[in-house]
Amino acid sequence: MSFNLLRFPIRFFTTHHMAKRLVSGCLLSLVVIFSCLLVLGTPPALAGLDDDRFDGNIFGLYAGNGSIVPPRVTLADSLKQEKPALLVFYVDDSKDCKQFAPVVSRLQAPYGRAANFIAVNVDRLLLKSSYEPTEPGYYYEGLVPQTVLIDQKGKVVLNETGQVSFERVDDVFRQVFDLLPREESVELRRRQINEFSSELTNGK
């Protein structure tokens, strides 16, 4: 009888110990599982305006203007039309290009109908030993962003790399279209001829 009484608490102690080990093992497994879910399920850091990560079309994301790419016309067609063209060389994974995208979009608002805006992703630029003046590669200098403004006669009137201010490009556009300087008129108006003044239109 004494043997049975001694045996019962030993069995109780063993079962209790196994239960604790089982609970500890389950908790450890849950911690491991949740850790894996956090590592695998957490998306990579989102690209931002101040980094060189790729996150898609920079004009749509950072300028709110998805109409800039793809270009509506080629440079060759633009030159045939004798219409000014603004070439913008860029890549999507460059913070400098991301920061410049809103400037391009802002320029397109007043000049997008009178000039052709041609954004050129240099990652897709066809590499050749030489280019014709009708090809964007003819004007590319190996840096981004690069802004090139070609007038109605096919002459380069602006060619700058890096961040270019809206005012800088606007001043050259005003010269191309024979518009009043900004200090004389914020609105885009042509210089007076015979006491008449006309706004910028779709014409050449």
N, C-alpha and C positions, 0 to 999 in steps of 0.2 A: 504493500500500500504506500509505504514511504517512497518506493521507487517510482510509482506513478505520479505522485505529487511533485517530485523533483523533475520529472520528465516534461510535464506540462509547461512550466515557465520557460524551459529551454526552447521548446518548440515555438512558444509565443515570441521569444526574443529573436529567434532566427527569422520568423516571418516578418516581424517589424523591420528588421535590418534589411531584408530583401526589398521591402516596399520602399524604404528610403532610397536605396540604390536605384530602384526602378524610376522613382520620381525624379531623382537627380539626372539620370540618363535621358529622360524625356525632356527635361528642361534644357539640358545641353544640346540635344538634337534640335529643339525649337530655336535656340539661339543661333545655331549654325545655319539652319534653314533661312531664318529671317535675315541673317547677314548676307547670305548668298543672293537672296531676293533684292536686298538693297543695292548690292554691287551690280548685279545683272539687270535689275529693273530700273535703275536710275539713269535717265538719258544723259548724254554727254553735255557739258556746259554749252549753252547757246552762244553762238557767235554774236559779237556786238560791234558797234560802230568804231570802237577803239582797238580792235584786234584784227589779225590777218587770217582769221578762220573763214572757211567757205560756208555760206548758209543760203545760197541761191542768188537770184537776180538782184543785184544791188540797187538798180533803179526802181524796181518794184517795192523792195523792202525798205530802203532808206530814203527814197525820194517820193514814194507813193505814186510812181508813174511807170506803169508797165508797158506803155506804148513806145518807149524809146528803143527797146529791143524786142524782136529783131528790127533792123532798119527797114523802112518802107521802100527805099530805092537804093541802088548801088551808086558808088561814086562815079562810075562811068556814065550812068544814066543822068545823074545830077549835072555833070559837065556838059552832056549833050543838051540838056534843058537850059544851059547857061543860067543856072540858079546857084546862089551861094550854098556852100556846104560846110557844116561844122563837123569835123572828124574828132571823135573822142576815143582815144586808145585806153583800154582799161583791162583789169582782171577782177574777178568776183571775190578773190581772197586777198584783198589789199585794203588796209584801213584808209590809206590815202585816197583810193578810188571810191571807197564807201563814203568818205566825208565830202568828196567832190560831186557825187551823184546829185544831191539836191541843187547844186549850182546849175548843172546841166538841165535839170527839169525846170528850174526857174527861168532859164534862158529860152527854153522851148515855148513857154507860155506866150511871149510876145512875138517870137520870130519863127515859130514852128511851121507856119503856113507859107511864109515868104522865103524860108531857107530849109534846106534838107539837113536833118540831124542824123548823123551816121555814127553810131557807137560800134567800136571794133574791139571785140574780145581778142587780145593778142595771143591767148592760148589756142585760138582757132585760126590764127593768121597763117596762111600758107607760106611756108618757108621756101624762098627762091634765091638764086644768086643775084638776080636783078628784077626790078619791077618797072612797070610803065606808070606814067603820071596819072593814069586812070585807075590805078590800084592803090588801096590804102597803104600797103606795105612800102610804097615809094616814099611815104612821108614819116614812117615810124622810125624813131631814133633809139629805141631800146629801153625807154623808161615809161612808167605809168604813174599817174595819169598824164597823158599828153593831149593837148588841145591844139587843133589846127583848123584855121578858118580860111577857106578858099572862096574868093569872090566870083562874080559872074563871068569873069574872063579867064578863070582858071589860075589866078595868081594867089599865092599864099600871102595873106595879109596879117596873119597871126600864127605863131608857132611857139608854144610854151609848154614846159613840163612842170609837174607838181601842182600844188593848189593855186588856181587862178581865180581871182575874185570875179563876181558877177559884173561889177562895174568895169573891170578891165576888158572883158569880152564885149560887154554892152557898148562901150566906147567905139570899138572897132566895127561892130555891127552897124552902129549909127553912121560911121564913115562909109561903109559899103552901100548902105541904102540912102545916103545923102540926107540924113535926118539931123534935126537940130541937136546940138550938144546937150547933155543932161542939165548943165547949169542954166541953160536957156529954156528948156522944156523937159519936164519929167516924162510927159506923154510922148509917144513915138509919132512925131510929126515931121513931114518933109520941110526942107527950107522953102521959104516963100519965093514964088516965081510969078512975076506980074500980079502981085498982091493976092495971089491965091495960095492956099496951103492944103495939102492932102495928107491923109493918114496913111500909114503903111498898109499895103494891100498884098494880094497874092501875086502881083505882077513881078516882073524881073527887076 
